[in-house]
Amino acid sequence: MSLIWLGDTPDLDPTLVGGKARSINRMRALGMPVPPAFVLSTEFCAGVNDNSGRLTETALNCLREGLSRLENTLERRLGGTDRPLLVAVRSGGARSMPGMMDTVLNLGMNEAVEARLAEITGDPAFAADTHRRFREQFERVVGAQATGDPWKDLVLAAEAVFASWNSPRAQAYRTHHQISHDGGTAVTVQAMVFGNFDDNSGTGVLFTRNPLSGDPEPYGEWLPRGQGEDVVSGRFNAMHLDELEARMPQVHTQLLELARTLEKHCGDAQDIEFTVEAGRLWLLQTRAAKRSPQAAVRIAVQLADEGIIERHEAVELVTDVQIAAATAPHVDPVAREQATLLASGVPACPGVATGRVVASCEEAEDLSDAGVPVILARPTTDPDDVGGMVVSVAIVTEIGGSTSHAAVVSRELGTPCVVGCGQGVIEALVGKTVTVDGTNGEVLEGELQRADGHGEEHESAARLREWSQTHAVRVAP
């Protein structure tokens, strides 16, 4: 077991460093604008958790070594009052588990560092906001107040990230997706960049193709003066990526160019997290985009048609379950005209489902166990809601956008979802039987008749079936 500095090699084993660190390494190796980082590999996870959750001496030594290299690279010091260094402490398993494990941002803040940042930047509000974010997230993740000693806080945060591998929500997620409980998470420590720095700063998520419909145009959201957790949590209604183009066209152009390079390099549609600090673009992560079944079949065919992947690779990108869901019936147009519209919002995952609306994950699990189809309605969802999400036939939220936690997880589940329906919607829906149309972003009263569809996803599904048969014949012994 040893320290791994990211960017030194073209590629790394995701079972060793986790998908997040692997993506950081890939982007840095390609010369992309990515903050420097190092990783404590998944090999440490079991040992730390067997050591009553405390970092072993080997892990502590690697953490010190990595921090020293990060400090020397940036000529900053963790807890320093001359040029302070702040870091993000991130989790990462071999397979992407969006929001299931823990992250601590802005680590390195204390009263003295806040005062120094206010002095350096001339912006006490930025320094106070960053300190507040750190305190709140540290307490939520670690379960205790920050010590005021950045090194001690770093150790505690790393221990909390390792422990999050065995959190109930992470275990429920792995069980549902049939992911092994072995392996563990890595801990990545990365220099912070600040989307909350000034009016030319912000954070966002870019999909190289639309993960909802499968349209080939890039799709994303942008939140000025925010940090990454603000967007993915769904607590804020982010803007369309067009707002970034209008405000900083050169940054927008650079982002799309890098996105195209990553899609070709990775051979799949990408979900890219980025931050803009004072007009400068930074990429934080890239991963295969979670997509709806309809998008899955269309994107697979597009990638093959564009020569990014081979046809047999396109077939391997899509499951039989996704093809079946993509070509499932939709709401009958006549029935839709006669139905009562109860709520509408942002389409987050297409498809149609009917069930009884519940507002708690516990009730969703109980009714589902009793054989009752349930629709989970929440103000917004977070990782602790996964147990209720996986048993629900549809998901509805009051706030959040198309890259929020509810949207991303629902697309991976293939569960119809509508987000951002407006505050107060849940109270009017609970207890009713409704039909959720995730394609049009509508919640309709009652159970509605379905009709077969003939969209582009049907054509793509037919081509994939043809390619699958051709490939099967070609590779048969």
C-alpha positions in Angstrom: 0.0 0.0 0.0 1.4 3.4 -1.0 0.5 6.9 -2.0 -0.7 7.4 -5.5 -0.2 10.9 -7.1 -2.7 11.5 -9.8 -1.5 12.4 -13.3 1.8 10.6 -13.3 0.5 7.7 -15.5 -1.9 7.5 -18.4 -4.4 5.2 -16.5 -5.0 3.5 -13.2 -6.9 0.5 -12.0 -10.3 1.7 -10.8 -10.5 -1.2 -8.3 -7.4 0.3 -6.7 -8.1 4.1 -6.8 -11.8 4.3 -7.4 -13.6 5.7 -10.4 -13.3 9.3 -9.3 -9.6 9.3 -8.8 -9.1 7.3 -12.1 -11.0 10.1 -13.9 -8.9 12.8 -12.3 -5.8 10.9 -13.2 -6.9 10.5 -16.9 -7.7 14.2 -17.2 -4.5 15.4 -15.7 -2.5 12.9 -17.8 -4.2 14.5 -20.9 -3.1 17.9 -19.7 -6.5 19.2 -18.9 -7.2 21.9 -16.3 -7.7 19.8 -13.1 -6.6 20.7 -9.6 -3.7 18.5 -8.3 -4.6 15.5 -6.1 -3.4 12.3 -4.6 -5.3 9.2 -3.4 -5.2 6.7 -0.6 -6.2 3.5 -2.4 -9.0 1.1 -1.7 -6.4 -1.2 -0.2 -6.5 1.0 3.0 -10.3 0.8 3.5 -10.7 -2.6 5.2 -7.7 -2.0 7.4 -9.0 1.4 8.6 -12.5 0.0 9.3 -11.0 -3.0 11.1 -8.9 -0.5 13.2 -12.0 0.9 14.9 -12.3 3.4 12.0 -9.0 5.0 12.7 -6.3 5.5 10.1 -3.5 3.0 10.4 0.1 4.2 10.8 0.8 3.3 7.1 -2.3 5.3 6.0 -1.2 8.3 8.2 2.2 8.3 6.7 0.8 8.2 3.1 -1.5 11.1 4.0 1.4 13.1 5.3 3.5 12.4 2.2 0.6 13.3 -0.2 -0.2 16.5 1.7 3.5 17.5 1.6 3.7 17.0 -2.1 0.4 18.9 -2.6 1.7 21.8 -0.5 5.0 21.9 -2.3 3.3 21.8 -5.7 1.1 24.7 -5.0 3.4 26.5 -2.6 0.6 26.7 -0.1 0.2 25.2 3.4 -2.7 23.5 5.1 -3.6 25.8 8.0 -1.0 28.3 6.8 -1.7 32.0 7.5 0.5 33.2 4.6 -0.8 31.3 1.6 -3.4 28.8 3.0 -4.3 25.6 1.2 -7.8 24.2 1.3 -8.6 20.7 0.1 -11.5 18.5 -0.8 -11.6 15.0 0.7 -13.6 12.8 -1.7 -14.7 9.2 -1.8 -14.7 6.8 -4.7 -15.5 3.2 -5.3 -14.5 1.2 -8.4 -18.1 1.7 -9.7 -19.9 5.0 -9.7 -22.3 5.3 -6.8 -23.6 8.9 -7.1 -24.1 10.5 -3.7 -23.8 7.3 -1.8 -20.6 8.0 0.1 -19.2 11.1 1.7 -17.2 14.2 0.7 -15.8 17.1 2.7 -15.1 20.3 0.9 -13.1 23.5 2.0 -11.1 21.5 4.6 -8.3 23.6 6.0 -10.6 26.4 7.2 -10.4 27.8 10.8 -10.8 31.3 12.2 -7.2 32.3 11.3 -7.5 31.1 7.8 -10.8 32.8 7.3 -9.3 36.1 8.4 -6.3 35.6 6.1 -8.6 34.7 3.1 -10.7 37.8 3.7 -7.5 39.9 3.8 -6.0 38.3 0.6 -9.2 38.5 -1.5 -10.6 41.7 0.0 -13.9 39.8 0.3 -14.8 38.9 3.9 -18.2 37.5 2.6 -16.4 34.9 0.5 -14.2 33.9 3.3 -17.1 33.6 5.8 -19.3 31.7 3.2 -16.5 29.2 2.6 -15.9 28.7 6.4 -19.7 28.2 6.9 -19.8 25.6 4.2 -16.9 23.7 5.7 -18.3 23.7 9.2 -21.8 22.5 8.1 -20.5 19.7 5.9 -17.8 18.6 8.3 -20.3 18.2 11.1 -22.8 16.4 8.8 -20.2 13.9 7.5 -17.9 13.4 10.4 -20.5 13.8 13.1 -18.6 16.2 15.2 -17.5 19.8 15.1 -14.2 20.7 13.4 -11.3 20.8 15.7 -9.8 24.0 14.4 -6.6 22.1 13.6 -6.6 21.4 9.8 -4.4 18.4 10.1 -6.6 16.7 12.7 -9.6 17.7 10.6 -8.0 16.0 7.5 -7.5 12.8 9.4 -11.0 12.8 10.7 -12.5 13.5 7.3 -10.4 10.7 5.7 -11.7 8.3 8.4 -15.3 9.4 7.8 -14.9 8.8 4.0 -13.5 5.3 4.6 -16.4 4.6 7.0 -19.0 5.7 4.5 -18.3 2.6 2.4 -20.4 0.7 5.1 -23.1 3.3 5.5 -26.7 1.9 5.3 -27.4 3.9 2.1 -24.2 2.7 0.4 -25.0 -0.9 1.3 -28.6 -0.6 0.1 -27.4 0.9 -3.2 -24.9 -1.9 -3.8 -27.4 -4.6 -2.9 -29.9 -3.1 -5.3 -27.4 -2.9 -8.2 -25.8 -6.2 -7.3 -22.4 -4.6 -6.6 -20.0 -6.5 -4.4 -19.6 -5.2 -0.8 -15.9 -6.1 -1.0 -13.4 -3.7 -2.4 -14.0 -0.5 -0.4 -13.7 3.2 -1.2 -10.6 5.2 -1.9 -9.9 8.6 -0.4 -8.9 11.4 -2.8 -7.5 14.6 -1.5 -7.6 17.4 -4.0 -6.8 21.1 -4.0 -9.9 23.2 -3.8 -11.1 25.7 -6.5 -13.9 28.0 -5.6 -17.1 28.4 -7.6 -18.3 30.8 -4.9 -15.3 33.2 -5.3 -16.9 36.1 -7.2 -19.4 37.0 -9.9 -17.2 35.3 -12.6 -17.3 32.0 -10.7 -19.7 29.1 -10.4 -20.2 25.4 -10.7 -21.9 23.1 -13.1 -22.5 19.7 -14.6 -22.2 19.0 -18.3 -23.4 15.8 -20.1 -21.8 15.4 -23.5 -25.3 14.1 -24.7 -28.7 14.6 -23.2 -29.1 11.8 -20.6 -32.9 12.2 -20.6 -33.8 12.0 -24.3 -30.6 10.8 -25.9 -30.4 13.9 -28.1 -26.7 14.3 -29.3 -26.4 18.0 -28.2 -24.5 18.7 -24.9 -26.8 19.2 -21.9 -26.1 20.7 -18.5 -26.7 23.1 -15.7 -24.8 26.1 -14.3 -25.1 27.8 -10.9 -23.2 31.1 -10.4 -21.4 31.7 -7.2 -22.0 28.1 -6.1 -20.0 25.0 -5.2 -20.5 21.5 -6.6 -22.6 20.2 -3.8 -25.2 23.0 -4.4 -26.0 21.6 -7.9 -26.0 17.8 -7.3 -27.9 18.1 -4.0 -30.9 19.6 -5.7 -31.3 22.2 -3.0 -30.9 25.0 -5.6 -32.6 25.4 -9.0 -29.6 25.7 -11.3 -29.7 27.6 -14.7 -29.4 26.1 -18.1 -25.9 25.9 -19.5 -26.8 28.6 -22.0 -26.4 31.1 -19.1 -22.7 30.2 -18.9 -22.4 30.7 -22.6 -24.0 34.1 -22.3 -21.8 35.2 -19.4 -18.5 33.6 -20.3 -18.5 32.4 -23.9 -14.8 31.5 -24.0 -15.2 29.3 -20.9 -18.2 27.6 -22.5 -16.3 27.0 -25.7 -13.4 25.5 -23.8 -15.7 23.3 -21.8 -17.4 21.8 -24.9 -14.0 21.2 -26.6 -12.7 19.3 -23.5 -16.0 17.4 -23.2 -15.7 16.2 -26.8 -12.1 15.0 -26.2 -13.1 13.1 -23.1 -16.0 11.4 -24.8 -13.8 10.1 -27.6 -11.0 9.1 -25.1 -13.4 7.3 -22.8 -15.6 5.8 -25.6 -18.9 6.8 -23.9 -21.1 9.8 -23.1 -19.7 11.6 -20.1 -21.0 13.4 -17.0 -18.5 16.1 -16.2 -18.4 18.2 -13.0 -16.7 21.6 -13.4 -16.0 24.8 -11.5 -15.2 28.2 -12.8 -13.1 30.3 -10.5 -12.7 34.0 -11.4 -13.2 33.2 -15.1 -10.9 30.2 -15.2 -12.3 26.7 -16.0 -11.4 23.7 -13.9 -12.6 20.1 -14.4 -13.2 18.1 -11.2 -14.5 14.7 -12.4 -15.8 12.8 -15.4 -17.6 9.5 -15.5 -19.9 7.5 -17.8 -23.2 9.4 -17.7 -26.2 7.8 -16.0 -28.9 7.9 -18.6 -32.5 7.0 -19.0 -33.4 3.8 -20.9 -34.5 5.9 -23.9 -31.2 7.8 -23.9 -29.2 4.6 -23.5 -30.4 3.0 -26.7 -30.1 6.2 -28.7 -26.6 7.2 -27.4 -25.2 3.7 -28.0 -26.3 3.8 -31.7 -25.0 7.4 -32.1 -21.6 6.5 -30.7 -21.3 3.6 -33.2 -22.5 5.7 -36.1 -20.0 8.4 -35.3 -17.1 5.9 -35.2 -16.4 6.5 -31.5 -17.0 2.8 -30.7 -17.6 -0.4 -32.6 -21.1 -1.9 -33.1 -20.5 -4.8 -30.7 -19.4 -2.2 -28.1 -22.6 -0.4 -28.6 -24.6 -3.6 -28.0 -22.6 -4.1 -24.7 -23.5 -0.6 -23.5 -27.2 -1.4 -23.3 -29.0 -4.1 -21.3 -32.2 -6.0 -22.3 -34.0 -4.3 -19.4 -33.1 -0.9 -20.8 -34.3 -1.8 -24.3 -37.6 -3.1 -22.8 -38.1 0.1 -20.8 -37.2 2.4 -23.7 -39.8 0.9 -25.9 -42.5 0.6 -23.2 -46.0 2.2 -23.8 -46.6 5.9 -23.0 -49.8 7.7 -21.9 -52.6 7.5 -24.4 -53.1 11.0 -25.9 -56.9 10.9 -25.5 -56.6 9.9 -21.9 -54.1 12.7 -21.3 -56.5 15.3 -22.7 -59.2 14.1 -20.3 -57.0 13.8 -17.2 -56.5 16.4 -14.4 -53.0 17.8 -14.2 -51.9 17.9 -10.6 -48.4 19.1 -10.9 -45.7 19.7 -13.5 -42.0 20.2 -13.4 -38.7 19.3 -15.1 -38.6 15.9 -16.8 -35.8 13.9 -15.2 -36.3 10.4 -16.4 -38.8 9.4 -19.1 -41.4 6.6 -18.7 -44.8 6.3 -17.2 -45.8 4.8 -13.8 -49.0 4.7 -11.7 -49.0 4.4 -7.9 -50.0 5.8 -4.5 -48.1 8.9 -3.5 -46.2 8.7 -0.2 -43.9 11.3 1.4 -41.6 9.1 3.5 -39.1 6.4 2.5 -40.2 4.2 5.4 -43.8 4.2 4.1 -42.6 3.6 0.6 -40.7 0.5 1.7 -43.6 -0.8 3.9 -46.3 -0.4 1.1 -44.0 -1.8 -1.5 -43.4 -4.9 0.7 -47.2 -5.3 0.8 -47.4 -5.2 -3.0 -48.7 -1.6 -3.4 -47.0 0.4 -6.2 -45.8 3.6 -4.6 -44.6 7.0 -5.9 -42.1 8.7 -3.6 -42.7 12.5 -3.3 -40.0 14.5 -1.5 -39.0 18.2 -1.2 -35.7 16.9 -2.7 -33.8 13.6 -2.3 -30.5 12.9 -0.8 -28.4 9.7 -0.4 -30.4 8.6 2.7 -33.5 8.3 0.6 -32.2 5.6 -1.7 -33.9 2.8 0.2 -37.3 4.4 -0.6 -36.3 5.4 -4.2 -35.3 1.8 -5.3 -38.8 0.4 -4.3 -40.8 3.2 -5.9 -42.3 3.1 -9.4 -41.8 6.9 -9.8 -40.2 9.8 -8.0 -41.4 13.4 -7.7 -39.6 16.3 -6.0 -40.6 19.9 -5.2 -37.2 21.5 -5.9 -34.0 20.5 -7.9 -33.0 20.4 -11.5 -32.1 17.8 -14.1 -28.7 17.1 -12.6 -29.9 16.9 -9.0 -29.6 13.7 -6.9 -33.1 12.6 -7.7 -32.6 13.0 -11.4 -29.3 11.2 -11.6 -30.4 8.3 -9.4 -33.7 7.9 -11.2 -32.0 7.7 -14.6 -29.7 5.0 -13.3 -32.7 3.1 -11.9 -34.8 3.7 -15.0 -37.5 5.1 -12.8 -39.8 7.8 -14.2 -39.1 11.1 -12.4 -40.3 14.7 -12.4 -38.3 17.3 -10.4 -38.8 20.9 -9.5 -42.6 20.8 -9.3 -42.7 23.7 -6.8 -42.9 24.0 -3.1 -46.1 22.8 -1.5 -46.9 20.2 -4.1 -46.3 17.2 -1.9 -49.1 18.0 0.5 -51.6 18.1 -2.3 -50.4 14.7 -3.7 -49.9 12.5 -0.7 -52.3 9.6 -0.6 -53.6 10.0 -4.1 -53.3 7.5 -6.9 -51.5 9.3 -9.8 -49.8 8.7 -13.0 -46.3 10.2 -13.4 -45.2 10.9 -17.0 -41.5 11.4 -16.7 -41.2 12.2 -20.5 -43.4 15.3 -20.3 -42.7 16.2 -16.7 -46.3 15.8 -15.5 -48.2 14.3 -12.6 -51.8 13.3 -13.6 -54.7 12.2 -11.5 -55.7 8.6 -11.5 -54.5 5.6 -13.5 -54.4 6.4 -17.2 -54.5 4.2 -20.3 -51.3 3.5 -22.1 -50.5 3.4 -25.9 -47.6 2.1 -27.9 -45.0 4.6 -29.1 -42.8 4.8 -32.2 -40.1 7.3 -31.4 -36.4 7.3 -32.3 -35.7 5.0 -29.4 -37.7 2.3 -31.1 -35.6 2.6 -34.2 -32.4 2.6 -32.2 -33.5 -0.5 -30.2 -34.3 -2.3 -33.5 -30.8 -1.6 -34.8 -29.2 -2.8 -31.5 -31.1 -6.0 -31.7 -29.9 -6.5 -35.3 -26.3 -5.8 -34.3 -26.6 -8.1 -31.4 -27.6 -11.0 -33.6 -24.9 -10.2 -36.1 -22.3 -10.0 -33.4 -23.6 -13.2 -31.8 -23.2 -15.1 -35.1 -19.8 -13.6 -35.7 -18.3 -14.6 -32.4 -20.0 -18.0 -32.1 -17.6 -21.0 -32.0 
